Amino acid sequence: MDEPRMVLLFSGHMIDADDRSRPRFPAGKEAIARNAIEGTLDALRAGAPDLGVCGGACGGDLLFAEAALARGMPLEICLPIDEAEFLAASVDFAGTRWRERYHAATRDPRSRLLTATAELGPLADGANAYERANAWMLSRAGRFGPERVQFVCLWNGEGGDGPGGTRHMVKQVERSGGTVHWLDTRELWQA
């Protein structure tokens, strides 16, 4: 691909599982999240001259992927683990509709599906797949220069359920010199 005008990197919450004890992204908030993501891409005038980089989880990742593709953007969908394992852990629990959306996004001709295991090799002993994926995605986004990176995050400002969540990515982007556009779910969900 030619050098993009800007690279839009995304990280954000997955849709909550039905049994999640403390809600973070209830399914009923999907339209609010979609509108916030689309509004941010509109404000940045994101389109075909740009590149999107995101994960493929149900919720924020796929909402971003759909918004990017709707604007004609080429998209890199980066998975921290092999696809079958990823689908079981990060998509399928939310139902068949999310799996269909995942396949629509990953099979779009403008999308490129990448897995950390194929691109980076086996995970080192003691390393975390999700932290490694965050660093890898930021490296992919920053390969055209950190000044082009516009990081969009759908996040409640808290730590995640484990290592490598959105908080980790925010800190990495801030250290690298990218610009952060925080869609604060604590505010969004009040609307």
N, C-alpha and C positions, 0 to 999 in steps of 0.2 A: 504494500500500500504506500501511496505517497505520504509525505509527512502531514499529519493532521494539524488543523488550526489550533485545536485544543483537544485534550484527552479528558473525558469525563469518567472518573473512577467512582464506583459506588460500593457502599457497604451498608447493611441495615438489618433490622430484625426480620426473622421469619414469622410467618403466621403462627399464632399460638396453637399448640396441640390441645385437644379437647380437655385433657387432664392437667394442663398447666396450672399450678397452684396460685401463682401470682401473675396475672395477665400483663403482657408486654405489647403484643400486637394482636388484639382480638380480631377475628375474621370480619366482624361487623364494621371495622375501621378501614377496610380495604379501599373504598372509594376516596376516603379522606387522604390516605397515603398516596394513592395514584395521582390525585389532583395536586398534592404538594410536590411530588416528583416532577410531574409534567410542568407545573408552574416554574420550578427551578430551571428546567431545561429550556422553557420558553424565555425566561429572563436572561439566560446565558446565550440565547439564540443558537442553541445546539442544532446541528443538522449534518448533512452529508459530508461537509469538509472536516468533520470531527470524528473521533474514535471513542467508543464506549468500552469500558472494561468493568466486568462485574462477575459475581458468582452466579449460581443457578438455583439457589434455594427458593422454595415457595415463600411468597411474601415480597419483601422489598427488592430482592435481586431480580425476580421475574417481572415485577412492576416496572423497574428501571429498564430492563431489557426490552420489554414491549414498547415503552415510551421512546427509547433510543431507535429501535427499528422503525417505528411509525414516522420518525423524522428522517429516515433514510441513512442513518449512521451505520457504518460498519461496527461490528461488535465482537469483542473477545470475551467468551464465557469461560471462566477459569474455575476448575474444580480442585479442591484440596486432596481428594482421594479418587480412586477409580470410580467410573460412572455408576456402575451397579450398586456399589456400596453407598455412594452419595445419594442416589435416588431413594434408597431404603431409609437413610438417616435424615434427609433434608427436604424431601418432596412428598413421598408416598403417604406419610401419615396424615397429610392434609386432604387427601382424596384424589380421585381420578382427574378431576378438572385441572388441578395443579400439574399433574403429570402431563396432560395434554398441552398445557401452556408451556411447560418446559420443552417438550418436543417441538412445538411450533417455533419457539425461540432458537433452539439449538440447530434446527434443520433449515432455518431461513438462510438463503444464499449469502446474505451479508454477514452471517455469524461464523465464527470460528470457535469450535469447542476444544479446549485445552485441559489436560489434567496435569497436576503437579508431578504425579508419579511418572508419567511419560516424558515430561519436559525436564524434570530435575533429578529423576532417578529415585531409588528407594529412600525412604525417610531414615535419617540417622537415628541411632539408639538415643533415647532420651529427648528427641525433638518432638515438637507438637505439629501435626499436619496443618492446623488452622493458622498458627502463627507463621509457619513457613509459607502458606498460601498468601497471607496478607503481604509479607515481604516480597513475594514473587509478583503479585498483582501490582504492587506499587512500583516495582522495578519495570514491569511491562509498561505501565502508564508513564513512567518517567523517562523512558528511553528516548523520547523526543525533547527532553529538557524539563526540569521540574517546574519551570514557570508556565508551562502549558497545562499542568495538571489542575483540574477542578474536581475536588473530591466532594461528592454529595453523600450525606449519610442520613439515614432514617433511624433515629436513636433516642433513647430515653436518658442518656447521660450517665448511665450506670455501667458497672462491670457486667460482663456476659455470664452465660451459664458455664463457661470454661475458658481456657486460654484461646487467644486468637480472635476475639470478637471485634465488634465495631470500635470499642474504646481503644483497643490495641492499634487498629488501623488509623484512628484519628491521631494518636500520638506519633505514629510513623510518618503520616503525611505532614504534620506540623513540623517535625524535625527535618523533613526533606525540602521544605519550602513551597509545597503545594498550597492551594487555597481551599479552605474548608467551608462548605455550605451545609450547615446543620439544620435538618428538619427535626425539631425537637418534639418527640411524640407526647411528652407531658403537656405541651401546649396544643398540639394538633388534636389530640383525643378529647380536649375540652370543647372543641367547636361543635 
